[in-house]
Amino acid sequence: MLLHTEGEAHQAASALTSRIAAIRARYARAHAPRLLLQVWDRPVYTLGGGQILSDAAEACGYSNVYAELRDAAPAVSLESIAARDPDVILVLAADAPTALQWTDHWQSLPALRAVKNKRVISFIDARLSRMGPEVVSATEALCTRLATSPAPHP
């Protein structure tokens, strides 16, 4: 309003809303695979349901196994993770060497469904942690990454 660009702002917002709706429609599933969002290792930190990364995963057709938690980034025990037995573990590290290290750590728990089915997936994209229009592009990239990795086994 201060810059008198309401028309352009509404058009941009409408375009983003349409892109988000298209992502949700493309990746909608009857049964969403259960996903652990890992943002730190030793101890494992995840994300509660109110976080933008959780929303992005949901838009891609996945459900956050810790969606009921309202804490932004709670630490969770390996026992808790084993009890929830996610279909997919999404490693969200800051860089490739760290992502590889965290992904390798999961191999010590071969009984986990995600490990057994080779569904420990890394994704590195800082745009997903920044509020702004680029989060939609990052969500599209996340959905592509999840879709091109091996299919989940319910």
Buried (B, 14 or more C-beta within 10 A) or exposed (E): EEEEEEEEEEEEEEEBEEBBEEBBEEBEEEEBBBBBBBBBBEEBBBBBBEBBBBBBBBBBBBBBBBBEBEBEBBEBEEEBBEEBBBBBBBBBBEEEEBBEBBBEBBEEBEEBBBBEBEBBBBBBBEBBBEEEEEBBBBBBBBBEBBEEBEEBEE
